[in-house]
Amino acid sequence: MTGLALQLRDYRLTTAEILYHLPDHPALLQSYVWQDLDLAPEYPVLRRFLTFWEKNLEGKLHSVKLATTRLITPGELRHVNAEFRWQ
């Protein structure tokens, strides 16, 4: 499905900052930024990614910070106080 079709189905641009422990140095944290279109509030795409991470990658997850916004929003209506005519 295209990005526009997903947005029309209320998918939103979702950004997650993932902090994880380095495999060789567990006391140190590394940051990874993930971004995709996802459906709030369940976030199935992010959940699949985090499940993949836990099963296949060595860095143990520490925390995930999430930000989301709609890309397609209702337009604004403004009233104009002046009228200009060209003759």
C-alpha positions as CSV (number, residue, x, y, z in Angstrom):
1,M,0.0,0.0,0.0
2,T,1.3,3.5,-0.8
3,G,2.2,6.1,1.8
4,L,-0.8,8.2,0.8
5,A,-3.2,5.3,1.1
6,L,-1.9,4.6,4.6
7,Q,-2.2,8.2,5.6
8,L,-5.8,8.3,4.4
9,R,-6.4,5.3,6.7
10,D,-5.2,7.4,9.7
11,Y,-1.6,6.0,9.7
12,R,0.7,8.7,11.1
13,L,4.4,9.4,10.9
14,T,5.8,7.7,13.9
15,T,9.3,8.3,15.2
16,A,10.8,6.2,18.0
17,E,14.1,6.8,19.8
18,I,15.3,3.4,21.0
19,L,17.9,3.2,23.7
20,Y,19.6,-0.2,24.0
21,H,22.6,-1.7,25.9
22,L,25.7,-2.3,23.8
23,P,26.3,-6.1,23.7
24,D,30.0,-5.8,24.5
25,H,29.6,-3.1,27.1
26,P,26.2,-3.5,28.8
27,A,26.7,-0.5,31.0
28,L,26.7,1.8,28.0
29,L,23.6,2.9,26.1
30,Q,23.4,3.5,22.3
31,S,20.6,5.4,20.6
32,Y,18.8,4.3,17.4
33,V,16.1,6.4,15.7
34,W,13.3,4.5,13.9
35,Q,10.7,6.1,11.7
36,D,7.8,4.8,9.7
37,L,4.0,5.2,9.1
38,D,2.1,3.5,11.9
39,L,-1.4,3.3,13.3
40,A,-1.9,4.9,16.7
41,P,-2.5,3.9,19.5
42,E,-1.7,0.2,18.9
43,Y,1.5,0.9,16.7
44,P,1.6,-2.6,15.0
45,V,4.5,-1.7,12.7
46,L,6.7,-0.5,15.7
47,R,5.7,-3.6,17.7
48,R,6.7,-5.9,14.9
49,F,10.0,-4.1,14.7
50,L,10.7,-4.3,18.4
51,T,9.7,-8.0,18.4
52,F,12.2,-8.6,15.6
53,W,14.8,-6.6,17.6
54,E,14.4,-8.7,20.7
55,K,14.5,-12.0,18.8
56,N,17.4,-11.3,16.4
57,L,19.6,-8.5,17.8
58,E,22.0,-8.8,20.7
59,G,21.5,-5.3,22.2
60,K,19.0,-5.5,25.0
61,L,16.3,-2.8,24.9
62,H,16.5,-0.1,27.6
63,S,13.7,2.3,26.6
64,V,11.6,3.6,23.7
65,K,10.5,7.2,23.4
66,L,7.7,7.8,20.9
67,A,6.5,10.8,18.9
68,T,3.7,10.8,16.3
69,T,2.0,13.3,14.0
70,R,-0.6,13.3,11.2
71,L,0.8,14.3,7.9
72,I,-2.6,14.9,6.3
73,T,-4.7,17.3,8.4
74,P,-7.8,19.4,7.8
75,G,-7.1,22.7,6.0
76,E,-7.4,26.0,7.8
77,L,-10.1,28.4,6.8
78,R,-9.2,32.1,7.1
79,H,-11.4,35.1,6.4
80,V,-9.9,37.8,4.3
81,N,-10.5,41.4,5.5
82,A,-9.5,43.0,2.1
83,E,-10.3,42.6,-1.5
84,F,-7.9,43.5,-4.3
85,R,-9.1,44.0,-7.9
86,W,-6.9,44.3,-11.0
87,Q,-8.3,46.1,-14.0
